[in-house]
Amino acid sequence: MDKMGLGMLIVGIVLILGGAYGIWFFLPDVINVVKGAIGIVALLAGIMFAGIGFILVKD
């Protein structure tokens, strides 16, 4: 293993630990973000389905 690979491995582990600590510390906010993201995805999927349905009905 070369030095760059070892450095990337160490930085990756540090980032994983930092991210896990951040998620644990701000857990209620993380849950709200996930709920919001689900809502946004549902909204975009609905718009997409409505647009495709409109095009298919038009034919």
SETI-351171 format. One record per atom (N, C-alpha, C, CB): x, y, z; atom name; residue in one letter. Coordinates in steps of 0.05 Angstrom, whole numbers. Glycine has a CB too. Example, Ala and Ser with C-alpha at 12.3 -4.5 7.8 and 13.67 -1.06 7.14 Angstrom:
! residues 2
<rec <264, -114, 156>, 'N', 'a'>
<rec <246, -90, 156>, 'CA', 'a'>
<rec <264, -66, 156>, 'C', 'a'>
<rec <226, -89, 181>, 'CB', 'a'>
<rec <257, -45, 142>, 'N', 's'>
<rec <273, -21, 143>, 'CA', 's'>
<rec <258, 1, 157>, 'C', 's'>
<rec <282, -12, 114>, 'CB', 's'>
This chain:
! residues 59
<rec <17, -23, 0>, 'N', 'm'>
<rec <0, 0, 0>, 'CA', 'm'>
<rec <18, 25, 0>, 'C', 'm'>
<rec <-19, 0, 25>, 'CB', 'm'>
<rec <12, 43, -18>, 'N', 'd'>
<rec <29, 67, -19>, 'CA', 'd'>
<rec <19, 88, 1>, 'C', 'd'>
<rec <28, 78, -48>, 'CB', 'd'>
<rec <35, 109, 3>, 'N', 'k'>
<rec <29, 129, 24>, 'CA', 'k'>
<rec <3, 144, 18>, 'C', 'k'>
<rec <52, 149, 25>, 'CB', 'k'>
<rec <-3, 149, -7>, 'N', 'm'>
<rec <-28, 163, -13>, 'CA', 'm'>
<rec <-52, 146, -6>, 'C', 'm'>
<rec <-29, 171, -43>, 'CB', 'm'>
<rec <-51, 121, -12>, 'N', 'g'>
<rec <-73, 103, -4>, 'CA', 'g'>
<rec <-77, 101, 26>, 'C', 'g'>
<rec <-68, 75, -15>, 'CB', 'g'>
<rec <-55, 100, 41>, 'N', 'l'>
<rec <-57, 100, 70>, 'CA', 'l'>
<rec <-68, 126, 81>, 'C', 'l'>
<rec <-30, 94, 82>, 'CB', 'l'>
<rec <-60, 148, 69>, 'N', 'g'>
<rec <-70, 174, 77>, 'CA', 'g'>
<rec <-100, 177, 72>, 'C', 'g'>
<rec <-55, 196, 63>, 'CB', 'g'>
<rec <-108, 167, 48>, 'N', 'm'>
<rec <-136, 169, 42>, 'CA', 'm'>
<rec <-153, 151, 60>, 'C', 'm'>
<rec <-141, 161, 12>, 'CB', 'm'>
<rec <-142, 128, 68>, 'N', 'l'>
<rec <-156, 110, 86>, 'CA', 'l'>
<rec <-159, 123, 113>, 'C', 'l'>
<rec <-140, 84, 89>, 'CB', 'l'>
<rec <-138, 136, 123>, 'N', 'i'>
<rec <-140, 149, 149>, 'CA', 'i'>
<rec <-159, 173, 149>, 'C', 'i'>
<rec <-112, 159, 158>, 'CB', 'i'>
<rec <-158, 189, 128>, 'N', 'v'>
<rec <-176, 212, 125>, 'CA', 'v'>
<rec <-205, 202, 122>, 'C', 'v'>
<rec <-168, 229, 101>, 'CB', 'v'>
<rec <-209, 180, 108>, 'N', 'g'>
<rec <-236, 169, 105>, 'CA', 'g'>
<rec <-247, 160, 131>, 'C', 'g'>
<rec <-236, 146, 85>, 'CB', 'g'>
<rec <-231, 146, 148>, 'N', 'i'>
<rec <-240, 137, 174>, 'CA', 'i'>
<rec <-246, 161, 192>, 'C', 'i'>
<rec <-219, 119, 187>, 'CB', 'i'>
<rec <-230, 181, 191>, 'N', 'v'>
<rec <-235, 205, 208>, 'CA', 'v'>
<rec <-261, 219, 199>, 'C', 'v'>
<rec <-211, 225, 205>, 'CB', 'v'>
<rec <-266, 221, 173>, 'N', 'l'>
<rec <-290, 233, 163>, 'CA', 'l'>
<rec <-315, 216, 170>, 'C', 'l'>
<rec <-289, 236, 133>, 'CB', 'l'>
<rec <-312, 190, 170>, 'N', 'i'>
<rec <-335, 172, 178>, 'CA', 'i'>
<rec <-341, 176, 207>, 'C', 'i'>
<rec <-328, 143, 172>, 'CB', 'i'>
<rec <-321, 177, 224>, 'N', 'l'>
<rec <-325, 181, 252>, 'CA', 'l'>
<rec <-337, 209, 258>, 'C', 'l'>
<rec <-299, 178, 268>, 'CB', 'l'>
<rec <-327, 229, 244>, 'N', 'g'>
<rec <-338, 256, 248>, 'CA', 'g'>
<rec <-366, 258, 239>, 'C', 'g'>
<rec <-321, 276, 233>, 'CB', 'g'>
<rec <-373, 246, 216>, 'N', 'g'>
<rec <-400, 246, 206>, 'CA', 'g'>
<rec <-419, 231, 225>, 'C', 'g'>
<rec <-401, 234, 179>, 'CB', 'g'>
<rec <-410, 208, 235>, 'N', 'a'>
<rec <-427, 193, 254>, 'CA', 'a'>
<rec <-432, 209, 279>, 'C', 'a'>
<rec <-414, 166, 260>, 'CB', 'a'>
<rec <-411, 222, 289>, 'N', 'y'>
<rec <-415, 239, 313>, 'CA', 'y'>
<rec <-434, 262, 308>, 'C', 'y'>
<rec <-388, 250, 323>, 'CB', 'y'>
<rec <-431, 274, 284>, 'N', 'g'>
<rec <-449, 296, 277>, 'CA', 'g'>
<rec <-478, 287, 275>, 'C', 'g'>
<rec <-440, 309, 251>, 'CB', 'g'>
<rec <-482, 264, 263>, 'N', 'i'>
<rec <-510, 253, 261>, 'CA', 'i'>
<rec <-521, 247, 288>, 'C', 'i'>
<rec <-510, 228, 243>, 'CB', 'i'>
<rec <-504, 235, 306>, 'N', 'w'>
<rec <-514, 228, 333>, 'CA', 'w'>
<rec <-520, 254, 349>, 'C', 'w'>
<rec <-493, 211, 347>, 'CB', 'w'>
<rec <-503, 274, 346>, 'N', 'f'>
<rec <-506, 299, 362>, 'CA', 'f'>
<rec <-530, 315, 353>, 'C', 'f'>
<rec <-481, 316, 360>, 'CB', 'f'>
<rec <-535, 315, 326>, 'N', 'f'>
<rec <-557, 331, 315>, 'CA', 'f'>
<rec <-579, 312, 304>, 'C', 'f'>
<rec <-547, 349, 292>, 'CB', 'f'>
<rec <-586, 291, 319>, 'N', 'l'>
<rec <-604, 271, 309>, 'CA', 'l'>
<rec <-632, 282, 303>, 'C', 'l'>
<rec <-607, 249, 329>, 'CB', 'l'>
<rec <-644, 299, 320>, 'N', 'p'>
<rec <-671, 309, 312>, 'CA', 'p'>
<rec <-670, 326, 286>, 'C', 'p'>
<rec <-681, 326, 335>, 'CB', 'p'>
<rec <-649, 341, 282>, 'N', 'd'>
<rec <-647, 356, 257>, 'CA', 'd'>
<rec <-643, 338, 233>, 'C', 'd'>
<rec <-624, 376, 259>, 'CB', 'd'>
<rec <-628, 317, 237>, 'N', 'v'>
<rec <-623, 298, 215>, 'CA', 'v'>
<rec <-650, 285, 207>, 'C', 'v'>
<rec <-602, 276, 223>, 'CB', 'v'>
<rec <-666, 278, 227>, 'N', 'i'>
<rec <-692, 265, 221>, 'CA', 'i'>
<rec <-710, 285, 206>, 'C', 'i'>
<rec <-706, 257, 248>, 'CB', 'i'>
<rec <-709, 311, 214>, 'N', 'n'>
<rec <-725, 331, 199>, 'CA', 'n'>
<rec <-716, 334, 171>, 'C', 'n'>
<rec <-724, 357, 214>, 'CB', 'n'>
<rec <-690, 333, 166>, 'N', 'v'>
<rec <-679, 336, 139>, 'CA', 'v'>
<rec <-688, 312, 122>, 'C', 'v'>
<rec <-648, 338, 140>, 'CB', 'v'>
<rec <-687, 288, 134>, 'N', 'v'>
<rec <-695, 264, 119>, 'CA', 'v'>
<rec <-725, 266, 112>, 'C', 'v'>
<rec <-689, 238, 135>, 'CB', 'v'>
<rec <-741, 275, 131>, 'N', 'k'>
<rec <-770, 278, 126>, 'CA', 'k'>
<rec <-774, 298, 103>, 'C', 'k'>
<rec <-785, 286, 151>, 'CB', 'k'>
<rec <-760, 320, 104>, 'N', 'g'>
<rec <-762, 340, 83>, 'CA', 'g'>
<rec <-753, 330, 56>, 'C', 'g'>
<rec <-746, 365, 91>, 'CB', 'g'>
<rec <-732, 315, 56>, 'N', 'a'>
<rec <-722, 303, 31>, 'CA', 'a'>
<rec <-743, 284, 19>, 'C', 'a'>
<rec <-695, 289, 35>, 'CB', 'a'>
<rec <-756, 268, 36>, 'N', 'i'>
<rec <-776, 250, 27>, 'CA', 'i'>
<rec <-799, 265, 15>, 'C', 'i'>
<rec <-786, 231, 50>, 'CB', 'i'>
<rec <-807, 287, 28>, 'N', 'g'>
<rec <-828, 304, 17>, 'CA', 'g'>
<rec <-821, 316, -10>, 'C', 'g'>
<rec <-835, 326, 36>, 'CB', 'g'>
<rec <-797, 325, -13>, 'N', 'i'>
<rec <-788, 337, -38>, 'CA', 'i'>
<rec <-788, 316, -60>, 'C', 'i'>
<rec <-760, 350, -35>, 'CB', 'i'>
<rec <-778, 292, -54>, 'N', 'v'>
<rec <-778, 271, -74>, 'CA', 'v'>
<rec <-806, 263, -82>, 'C', 'v'>
<rec <-763, 246, -63>, 'CB', 'v'>
<rec <-825, 262, -63>, 'N', 'a'>
<rec <-852, 256, -69>, 'CA', 'a'>
<rec <-865, 277, -87>, 'C', 'a'>
<rec <-869, 252, -43>, 'CB', 'a'>
<rec <-859, 303, -81>, 'N', 'l'>
<rec <-869, 325, -97>, 'CA', 'l'>
<rec <-858, 323, -126>, 'C', 'l'>
<rec <-861, 352, -84>, 'CB', 'l'>
<rec <-832, 319, -129>, 'N', 'l'>
<rec <-821, 317, -156>, 'CA', 'l'>
<rec <-831, 293, -171>, 'C', 'l'>
<rec <-790, 316, -154>, 'CB', 'l'>
<rec <-835, 270, -157>, 'N', 'a'>
<rec <-846, 247, -171>, 'CA', 'a'>
<rec <-875, 252, -180>, 'C', 'a'>
<rec <-845, 222, -152>, 'CB', 'a'>
<rec <-890, 266, -163>, 'N', 'g'>
<rec <-918, 273, -170>, 'CA', 'g'>
<rec <-919, 291, -195>, 'C', 'g'>
<rec <-932, 285, -147>, 'CB', 'g'>
<rec <-902, 311, -195>, 'N', 'i'>
<rec <-900, 329, -218>, 'CA', 'i'>
<rec <-893, 313, -244>, 'C', 'i'>
<rec <-880, 352, -213>, 'CB', 'i'>
<rec <-874, 295, -241>, 'N', 'm'>
<rec <-865, 280, -264>, 'CA', 'm'>
<rec <-887, 262, -274>, 'C', 'm'>
<rec <-840, 263, -257>, 'CB', 'm'>
<rec <-901, 248, -256>, 'N', 'f'>
<rec <-923, 230, -264>, 'CA', 'f'>
<rec <-946, 246, -276>, 'C', 'f'>
<rec <-933, 214, -240>, 'CB', 'f'>
<rec <-952, 269, -265>, 'N', 'a'>
<rec <-973, 286, -276>, 'CA', 'a'>
<rec <-966, 295, -304>, 'C', 'a'>
<rec <-979, 310, -258>, 'CB', 'a'>
<rec <-941, 303, -308>, 'N', 'g'>
<rec <-932, 312, -335>, 'CA', 'g'>
<rec <-933, 290, -355>, 'C', 'g'>
<rec <-904, 323, -333>, 'CB', 'g'>
<rec <-923, 266, -348>, 'N', 'i'>
<rec <-924, 243, -366>, 'CA', 'i'>
<rec <-953, 235, -372>, 'C', 'i'>
<rec <-908, 219, -355>, 'CB', 'i'>
<rec <-970, 235, -351>, 'N', 'g'>
<rec <-998, 229, -355>, 'CA', 'g'>
<rec <-1011, 249, -374>, 'C', 'g'>
<rec <-1012, 228, -328>, 'CB', 'g'>
<rec <-1005, 274, -370>, 'N', 'f'>
<rec <-1017, 295, -388>, 'CA', 'f'>
<rec <-1009, 290, -417>, 'C', 'f'>
<rec <-1008, 323, -379>, 'CB', 'f'>
<rec <-983, 283, -421>, 'N', 'i'>
<rec <-974, 279, -448>, 'CA', 'i'>
<rec <-987, 254, -460>, 'C', 'i'>
<rec <-943, 275, -449>, 'CB', 'i'>
<rec <-990, 232, -444>, 'N', 'l'>
<rec <-1003, 208, -454>, 'CA', 'l'>
<rec <-1033, 212, -459>, 'C', 'l'>
<rec <-999, 185, -434>, 'CB', 'l'>
<rec <-1047, 228, -443>, 'N', 'v'>
<rec <-1075, 233, -447>, 'CA', 'v'>
<rec <-1079, 250, -472>, 'C', 'v'>
<rec <-1088, 246, -422>, 'CB', 'v'>
<rec <-1060, 268, -477>, 'N', 'k'>
<rec <-1062, 286, -499>, 'CA', 'k'>
<rec <-1061, 271, -526>, 'C', 'k'>
<rec <-1039, 307, -498>, 'CB', 'k'>
<rec <-1047, 248, -527>, 'N', 'd'>
<rec <-1045, 232, -552>, 'CA', 'd'>
<rec <-1070, 218, -557>, 'C', 'd'>
<rec <-1022, 213, -550>, 'CB', 'd'>
